[in-house]
Amino acid sequence: MNKTTKMTTAQAIVRYLDNQYVMMDGKETKFVEGFFTIFGHGIAVGLGEALDTNPGSIKVMQGRNEQGMCHTAIAYAKQNNRRKIIPCASSVGPGAANMVTACATATVNNIPLLVFPADTFASRQPDPVLQQLEQSSSLAITTNDAFKPVCKYWDRITRPEMVMTALNNAMRVLTDPGETGACCIGLCQDVEGESFDFPEYFFAKRVHRITRPAAVDEEVEDIAAVIKAAKKPLVVVGGGVRYSEAGKTVEDFCTEFGIPFGESQGGKSACISSHPYCLGGIGVTGTYASNIIAKDADVVIAIGTRLSDFTTGSKRLFKNENVRFVTINYSRYHAYKMDAVKAVGDALATVNALAEKLRAANYKAGYTSEITEAKKAWAEEMERLANIRYTGDDFEPIIKARDPRTVPEFVKLTSGKIPQSAALAAIRRVIDPEATIITAGGSLPSCMQRMWTTDKRGGYHAEYGYSCMGYEVAATLGVKFAEPDTEVYAVVGDSSFQMLHSEIGTIMQERQKVNILVFDNCGFGCINNLEMNHGIGSLATEFRYSDGQKPTGDLIPVDYAKVAEGYGLKSYTCKTIEELEAALEDAKQQEVACLFDLKIIPKTMTDGYESWWNVGIATTSVKESVREACDEVMEGRKEARDY
C-alpha cells in the first residue's frame, strides 16, 4: 500500500512546488524559489497557514498590488529565460481580478506565470461570502472565471485530491516552450484548509525536461528550398531566439550566409547590437536600417516571433510583390502565420539543421552594399538624435502634431530642457554596458527599440507583446531578483508610473538596489501623438486642468522625486542632460534604490522610419483633418496584406 501523509490542500501545494525542477541542456534548475502573496481573508488562514508553518526552501514575499506582484513574477521568469517562476496568490474577488491583466500579459508573451486566486466556498454555506461576485444566472460563476480567456490552463479546486492533477497539468503547461503562459488554479476557501491523505509519491522531486526538438527533416527541406531561391532574405529575430539561447547560433547563421537581421521587441538583445548584420528593431518601432532593407526583402525568415503588427508593420512593411515568409517556431500556431512555409521546432536546433542544408547548397545571399549603406545612414541618424538640444523659443521638436501651448508651457513650468532621444543616448553612455534596461508601453519602447544598443544577451527587457503600462517598476524588482549582481534600470513614462508603481514598497522591503528613471512629459505622449497625427485634437492625453469636456487649463506638474522620498528612495530631479549624467554617476555609488525625475520636453520622442500602422479611424467626420488622415489609412490598407 502506498505511503500517505495527511495534510491540508494548501500544505500540499507548498510542498509540491518546493520539489519542482527543470532541466535544459543538462543543467538542472530549481523551478520555484519564491512565492508572492497579498493576504486577504480568502487565503490568509488557508494558504497563509501553509506558508507560515512549513514553507520549505521557498521564500515568501509580500506584494503591494496583485497586478504589480505578478508583473514582478513575469519579469523574473522572463529574465531567467523561463526556467524559474514565482507563483502568486491573492484573496477572492478584487484581489483575484487584479491579477487578470497580468495573466493576459504573461500569456501573450509566452511567459510562465502561476497564480492561486482564492475562490468562494465549495460548500456554499456562507454564500455570499465577503467579496463574492454573485451571478443570478449561475452560482457556479465566480470572479475566477474571468481568468479563463487569459490563461493557458485553468482549474478550480473543490476537493483536496483535485489539486494533484491540477498542479501536474499546470507544470505541463508552464514548462512547455510552445504553450507556456499563465496558469490559474482557483482555491475554494474551505477546501484550502481541508485535509487529505496525499500519497508520498506526489511530493517526489520532479524534473521537467525542456527539450530542443529540431523541425522534422521534411520541413527543414521546405524552408531551405525557399531560402535557396532568395537573393535578399531578411531574418526577424523574435523572443523564441532569446528563450532558446540561440542568439549566437543566429548570428553565425547570418554571417555565414550573408543575411541581415532585424529584431522584434521580444527578440532584442538575443543577438548583440554590434553584430555587422544587426539592423536593430524592425516594424513600426523599427530603425531606418531594418525597415529600408525589409522593403526589398524577397524572403522573410521569422525565427521565434509572433509576427505582431508592430513587428510586421501591419503586413505592409515588406513591399516586394513576390515576398515569401518562412517561420521557425516552437509553437505550431505561430508558425502557421502569414501563409508561411514553416518548420516547427526549437530555434537553436532548427537553425543549425537549416544551416546544414544551405551549406550543402553553397548558398549565399545576394546583397552587395545595401546592408552597409543602411547601417551607415542609421548611425548618422542616431548621432543626430543623441545630440538634439533645447535651443530656446525657436526650439522645434521632432513630432510636429501638437498643441502649440505645450512645449513652451512645459519648459516654463518645470525648467525641464531634456529631449527624450538625447536622454536615452546619455543613459546609454553613462551606465554600465552590462546593465539591464527595462521598458514597456508608451513612446519609450519605440525609442528604445530604435536607439538602445547592448552586447549583453538579455540586457534589453521589454514588455510589448501586451503593451501593458504599469509593468516597468514591478518588473525592475523581478529582473533584480534574477540578476542580483547587475545594475538594473527601468525607463518609465510619467503616465505609466502613475498607473502602477505600488511595488516600490516591496523594492524597499526587500532591500533591492534598482534604478527607476521617470520620463515626465506631463501626459500620455505616445497616444497624444497617435490622436493628433490622425486629425484628432489633444484630448484626455495631456495632464491639464479640464473644463469638464476639453483640457483647456494649464499643465499639471508632479514632483516624482518627492514621491520617491516618501518611500525612502534616493531621488534626483534632472532638468538638463548634464544633471542627468551627474545623477547617473552618483547613483552608482548608492546602496539604496534610486529614482530619477527627468523633466522631458514633450514631443521629443523618435518618429516612425519607413513604417505604417493600421489603426481604426473614423470614416465619417466633420473635421477635414480626420478625413485626410482617414484617406491615408485607407491607402495604407490597400497596400497591406489581407491576412
N, C-alpha and C positions, 0 to 999 in steps of 0.2 A: 504494500500500500504506500502511496506517495506521502512523503512527509509534508505537513502543513504548518502554517503559523497563523494564529488568529490575530487580525489587526483590522483597523478601520480602512475604508476605501481611500481616505486621504493619506494615511500612513503608507498604504501600498503604492500609491502614486509616487511619493517621495523616494521610497526605497528602490522602486523600479527605475526611476530616472537617474538615480545615482550609479546605476550599473550599465549605462548605455555608452558605447564607444563606436567610433567609425574608423575605418582603415582605407587608405588610398595610397597606392604606390608603395605598399609595405609599411607605411607609417601609421601607427595606431594613435588615435587622439580621443581623449575623454570628451564626449559629446555635450554633456550637461555639467557645468561647473557652478552655475549661479541660478538664482530664482528671484524674479521681481514680483512684488506684490503691493497692492494698496488694500489694506484690510478694511472690510466693511462687515456688516452683520452676516452676510452670506458666506463668508469664508473664514472669519476671524477665529471661530471656535471649532471649525472643522479642519480645513487645510492648515489654518494657523496653528492648531494644536500639534499637527504632524511635523510642521517645520520647526516648531519650538522644542518639541520633545526629542526628536532624533532626525536632524537634517542630513546626517551622514557627512559627506565631504562637500555638500552643496552650500554655497554662500547665499545667505538670504539678504536681499536688498529692498529698501523702501522707495517706491516711486512717489511722484507728486501728482501726476496726471496719468490716467490709464493709457491714453494715446501716446503720451510722451515716453513712458517707460517702455512701451512696445517699440517705439522708434529707436530707443537705445538698444533694445534687443536685436532689431533688424540690422542696425549698423554694425553691431558686434558680430553677428553671423556673416554679414557681407564681408567685413574686413578679415574674417577668418576663412574666407573662401568657402563658406557654408559648412565648415567642419566642426563648428561649435554653436550652441544655441543657449539662450537664456529664456526659459519658459516664463510666462507672465500670468498672474492670477488677479481677478477682480471680484468685487461683490456683485450681487444681482442687480439688474435694472440699469441705472445710468452709468455705473462703473463698467458694466459689460458693454453697453452701447458705445462708450468712449473708445473701446478697442476695435470697433468695426473698421474705422478708417485705416488704422494701422494694419489690420489684416488684409485689407484690399491692397495697401502699399506693398506688403510682403508678397502677395500672390502675383501681382502684376510684374514685380521684379524677380520672381522666382527665387525668393529668399526664404529659408525655413524659419517659421515663427510658430511656436506652440502656445496656445492660450487656454486658460481654465477659467471661464466665467462661471460664477455661481448661478444657480437656476432656482426655480421655485421648488417647493416641497413635492417629492414624488407622492407622498400620502395625500396631499392637498388639504390636510387637516386645518392648517392655519390660513387657507386662502381667504381673502387676498393678503399674502404676506407683504411686509414692508417693501416698497419699490417694485411690486409686481405689476406687470403690464397685463391688463385684463382685456381679452377679446371675446365679445359675446358670441361670436361665431364658432369658437373652439377654445376650450380650456387647455388644450394641449399646446397652444401657441404661447411662447414667451419671448422676451427680448432677444434671447439667444438664437431664435430663428432668423434674425437679421444677419447672422454670420454665414448662413448657407451660401448665398451668391458670391461671397468674397473669400471663401476658403476652399482649399483643395481637398480637405477632409473635414467632416462634421459629425459629431456624435453627442448624445445626451445620456448621462449615466443615471438610470432609475433603479438599478440594483447593484450591489457591490461587485458581484462577479463580472458584470459587463465591462468593468474598467480594464480587464486583461486583454480582451480582443480590441478594445478601443485604443489602448496605448500601443499595442503591436502594429495596428494599422496606421496610427499616426507616425510611428517611426518609419514604416514602409514609405510613406509619402515624403516625410522630412528629409530622408537620406537618398531620395531618387532625383538625380540632377535634371531629368526631363519633366518631372511632375511636382517638384518641391514648391512650397508656398506656405500659406497659413493653414494651420490645423487647429480646430476648435473642439474642445471636449467640455461640454456643459456639465456642471456638477450640481445635482439636486442637493439642497442644503441638508436635508435629513440623511440622505444617503452618504454624504461625506463622512459622517460620524458612525455609520452602521458598520458592524464587524462581519467578517467572513473568514473562513479557514482557507487562506490562499496557499496554493502549492508552492513549495520552496523553489521548484524549477522555474517559476515565473520570475524570480528575482536573480536568476543566474546571470552572470556577465554576458552581455550580448555585444558582438562586434558586427556592425553593419558595413559591409564592404562596398565602397564606391568604386565602380569599375570603369575601365576605358574601352568600351566596345567600339571597334572601328566599324564603319559602314560596311555592309556586305560588298564583295568584290564587284558584283554587277553594278551597284550604284556608284562606286568609285570609278568604274569604267565609263559610266554615263556622264559624270561630271567632267572627267578628263577629256572625253571626246568634245565636249562643248568648249572647254578652255583651249584645247589644241587648235581650234579654228579661230581663236580670238587674236586680234592684233593689239587691242588696247583694253585688256582686262583691268578691273579695279576690285580690290578686296575691301570689304566693310568688316571691321573688327568689332564684334559685339561682346556682351558680358560673358557669354559662354567661353570665350577665349581666356578671360580673366579667371573664371572659376575652374577651368581645366588646367590652369597654369601653363597655357600653350603659347604665351607671348613670344618667347624666344623661338619656338618652332615656327610660328607665323612669320617672324622677322626673317629667319633663314630661308623660308619658302619664298618670300617676296624678293629677297636678294638674289637667290639662285635663278629665279625665272623672270626677274626684271619687272615685277608687278608692284605698283604703288598701293598704299592702303590708307583709307580714311577710318575714323573711329566714331562709334556711337558713344552716347554719354556713359552707358554701362561698360563699354569696352575701353574707354580712355584710360591709359596707364597700364593696360595689359602689356602693351608694347612700349618701348622707350621713345620719348619725343624726339630725341636727337637722331633717330634712325634715318638714313638717307632716303628711304622710301615712305616715310611717315608724312602724310599731308595734313594731319590734325583732324579736328572734328568735321563731320560731314552732315549735310542736310540743312534744315532751317537754322540751326545753331552752328553751322559749319564755317570753315575757313574758305577764303577765296581759292586757295590751292586745291582743296578737296573738291569743291563744287565745280570748278572750271574743268578739272580732269574728268569729273563724273559726267559732264555733258556729252563727251565724245566716247565714253566707255562702250564697248560692244559686248562685254560680258561683265556682270556684277557678281562677285563671289562673296556671298554673305555668310560669315562664319560666326555662329553663336549669337545671332541677333534676332530680335522680334520684328525687325523692319517696321518700326512705328513711323507715323507720318513725319515726325521731326527728323528721323534718320533718313527717310527716303524722299523728303521734300514733297509730301503728298503725292508721290508717284509721278511727279513731273520733272524731277531733277535730271533723270537720265534721258537725254534728248535723242540719242541715236535711235533711229526708227527700227533698227534691227536688233536692238539690245536684248540680250538674254540673261536670265538670272539663274545662278547656281547657289544652292544652300547647303551648308554643313551645320547640322544642329542635332543635339541630343534629343530634342523634342520633335516628334513626327508632326505635331500640329504646326509648329513654327516653320518646319522645313517645307511644308506644302505651299507657303505663301508666294504670291507673285507668279504663279504658274511655273515655279522654279523646277529645274532638274535637281533632284535632291539626293543627299547622302546623309542618312540618319546614323549618327554616332558621336562619340566623343571628339572634341575639336582636335586635340593633340594627335590622337591615334589616326583620325581620318585624314588630317592634313599630311601626316607622314606617308600614309598609304597613297594619297593623291600625288605627292611629290615623286614617288617611285614611278608612277605611270608617266608623268610629264618628263621625268629624267630619261626614261627609256626612249621617249619620242624626240629627245633633244630639243624640247620646247623652249622658246624664249619670246617674251612679249616684244611688240614692235615699236615701243617708244624710242624716240631719239632724244630731243632736248626738252620735250614738253614738261617732264617732271621737274627738272632743274629750274626751268623758267617760271613755273607756277610757284615753286617754293621760294624763289628769289623775290617774286612780286609780293608774296605774303610776308616775307621777312621785312620788306620795306614798309608794308602797311603796319606791321607790329611795332616797328620803330616809331612810326608816326603816332599811333595810338598811345604808346608809352610816354610820349613827350608832349602831349596836349596839356596846356596850362591855361589857367584863368587869366584873361588879359584886361579885365575891367568891363566897362559898359559896352564895349564893342565885341565882347565875347560871343561867339556863335557855337552852340553845342552841336553834337553830331546829329541828334534827332530834331528834325525841323518842325514836325507837327506838335504844337504845344500852345498852352495858354501863355500869351505874351507877358503876363504878370509874373510867372513862376520863377524864372531864373533870377532876375534882379531882386525879387522879394525874398527868395531863399537866402541869397548872399547877404543881403542887408540884415535879415532876421537872425541868421546863425553865424555870420562871418565865415561860413564854410566855402572854401575855394578849391576843393579836390574834385577833379574829373574822375569818373568811375574807372575808365580804362587806364588812366595813369596810376590810380590807386592799386589796381591789380598788378601792374608792372612793378611798382615799388615793393609790394608784398613779396613778389617772386624774387626780387633782387636781394632782399634783406633776410628772409627766413632761411633756415637750413634746407639745402637741396633734398635732404632725406625726410623732411617733414611731410605730413599727410594733410591734405586740404579737403574740406567738406563743403558741399553746396546742395541746394535743392531748388524748389520752384521760384519763379520770378525772372528778372533780367540777368541775375548773376550767373546762372548756369549757361546762358547764351554767351556771355562774355568769357566765362571760364573755359568753356568748350573751345572757344577760339584762341584765347590768349594764354591759358595756363600750359606750361611745359614742365615735364618731370621725367626723369630717368629712373625713378623709384617705382618698381612694379607695385601697383595698388596704391600709389601715392595720391591719386585723384579719386575721391569718393563722392559720387553724385547720386541723388535720388531724383531721377527724372522720368522713370517709367510711369509713375503716377503723378508726377509733378506736385508733390504734396508739400505745401507750405507748412511751416512749423516743424519740419523734420530736423533742421540743422543743429539746434542747440542740444537736443537729446542725442542726436547721432554723434556729436562730438564726444560725449561720455562713452558711448558704445565703442567708438574707434579707439579711445584711450584705454579702455579695458582690454581691447585686443592687442594694442601696441603700447604697453606701459612705459617703454623707454624712448618713445618717439614724441616729438613736439607735434601737437595736433591743433589745427586751426579751422574754424568754421567761418565762412563768409555768408552772412545772412542779411537780407533786406530788412528795413525797419518794419514793414508791414508783416513780414513773416515772423519777426521777433515778437511783435505784439500778439500775434496769433497764438504762439505757444513757446514759452521759454521757462515753463514750470520746473523743468529738470535741472535748472541752475541750483535749486535747493539740494537735489541729490548729488550733483557735482561737488558741492561744498561738503555735504555729509560724508561722501566717500573720499574726500581729500584728494581730488584729482586735479592736476595742473593741466588745464586746457585753455585755449585762446579763442575768444569769440569776437569777431570783427563785424560790428553792426554798421551797415551802409545806410545811413539816414538821408533819404532824399524827400522826406515828407509825403510818402504815399506808395501806392501800388504802381510803380513806374512802368513795368512791363505791360500791364493791361491798359494803363493810360495811353501808352504808345499804340496798342492794338486798336483801341476805340477811336483815337484821333486820326490814325492813319487810314481808317475806314470811314471817315467823314462824320464821326460822332463827336460831340463836344466832350470836354473834360468833366465827366460825370461820375461821382462817387468813387474816384480813384486817387485823388489828391486829399491830403489831410487838411481840409479847410473848414472853417465855420460855414454852416449852411443856413439858408433862409427857409428851409423845410422842403424845397424842391431842387434847388441848384446850389452848388458850392460858390456862393457869391462873396464870402468873407475872406479874412486873412488866413494864411497858412498857420497850422498849429504846431509849434515846436515842442519837442520832447527831449529831456535830458536823460539819455540812456546810461550815462556814466553814474548818475545818482541812483538809478535803478540797481545797477551793479553793486554800488557801495552798500546799498541796503542789505544785500545778500552776503556781503563780506569779501567781494572780489576786489582785486586791484584794478582800477579803472583809469582810462586815458580818454581825453577829448582831443580829437585831431581835426584841425581846420585847414591845414596845408599838408602838402606832400612831405615837407621837411619834418613837421611834427609827427606825422605817421611813421616815418623812418626811425626817428628818435624813440618813439614809443615801442616799436617792434624790437629795437635793440635792448631797451630797458627791460622789456617783458621776458627776455631770455634769461635774465638773472633772477626772476621771481620764482617762488615755490608755490604760490597760490594761483588759482585760476584768474585769468585776466580778461577784461572786456574793453574793447576799443570802440568809442563812439565817433565814427567817421562822418563828418558833415560833407556829403557828396552832392555836388551840383546836379540838379535834375537834368535829364535828357542827355547825359554824357556817357551812356552805355553804348556798346557797339551796335551797329545796324546789320541788316542782312547782307550776305555776299552771294550773289548769283542764285538766290533761293526764293522759294514761294511757298506759302502755307495756305491751304484751303480752309476757309472759315465760313460759318453760316452767317449770311449777311441779308439784310432787308432787301427784298427785290422790288418793294414799293416804298417810296419815301418822298416827302415834300422837300427834303434837303437835297440840293444839287450835289453837294459833296458826297453824300451817301450813294446817290445814283451813279456818280463817276466811279466810286470805289467798287460798287457792285459790278459795273461793266468790266473792271479789271479782274475781279474774281472770276467772272464768267469766262473771260478769255483764258484765264489760267486753267479752268476746269476743262475747257475744250482740248487743251494740250496734254492733260494728265490721263494716265491710265484709268480705266473704269474700276478696276479691282486689282 
